[in-house]
């Protein structure tokens, strides 16, 4: 039997940070609380702990009761920051709770002026997450990952009047974070939240994994502070630029500074997939810090039009399509999946996409893709041919 470990109430002032980013216009505001919190120790951790009622194990109630706002007299009221890859971990450490092999339960009551639904709810977590709305499990993702923002969304319904929201986030080790928001009109914790009016975003399709890569040190800055400099130009003495690469892609073996463009296929999961790949193919050293990766590929679209570009990164990310910056997220964060989306225009036929991910320390990851159902080919130019994109050798059909 595990005992449930409750936080000691302390005075913590957490500023409400509202992220209003054009990169994800339909994203709801994060619910910062104050939430009611408790933490329970778990012999299992992360994704392996989601099937156990740890409140019942500790003899301190049940998840079913907590999901309806019952049995919370000893829970602690705290606000949570809207940003950061360790926002739960910081609260836990500040309040004397365990920070590894644990689950954090957080409860908040929502009050809706009208019945609404289905509406979309966004969440992000490090590690696994489980969500109850009005006593019913509405989402569960048993995965070990990093998170500094929203990562997934699903539909919920709100009743007129009071609604009960319970979120459990299961931690293994390292960062520990939770983000939740609902695209609806309601109040919670003394704050009013408004619908964006834009509805559910499209489902993302497969992640694009096939790129030519290079990596360049950023000695005077890192992560979010490094996005304003053209590091390709810095490394090549101005001979190669981000604009140039994103309008006329390099080929495998082309030299850039002291390195060269190298082909590699990145894993579509994991909070350190960039570091693992670039180490394997010799583009970067293991556990590199203060560095930026560049990945270039071609996207072949069947028709000209607006599409949704999905991105996730550890840390900051910048994306060019056909020479134009279409996405820039200046955040130091963890990532194990998509975190935001942005409408972009693709031309019929060949489109060049350049992706830069700026690393400060810890995990280093990249996730890029488009709408589910979009027919496209992602092609890394691995053969030195001045041919159309469809003649190149490495083609991944979606």
Secondary structure, DSSP 8 states (H G I E B T S, - for coil): ---EE----------------GGGTT--------EEEEEEE-SS-GGGGTTS-HHHHTTS--HHHHTTT-S-TT-EEE---SS-TTHHHHHHHHTT---SSEEEEEEEEEEESS-EEEEEEEEEEESEEEEEETTEEEEEE-----BSS--EEEEEEE-SEEEEEEEEEEE-SS--EEEEEESS-EEETTEEE---S------EEEE--EEEEEEEE-TT--GGGGTTS-HHHHHHTTSS-HHHHTTS---TT-EETTEE-EEEE--SS-TTHHHHHHHHTTSS-TT--SEEEEEEEEEEESS-EEEEEEEEEESEEEEEETTEEEEEE-----BSS--EEEEEEE-SEEEEEEEEEEE-SS--EEEEEEETT--EEEE---S---S-GGGSS-EEE-
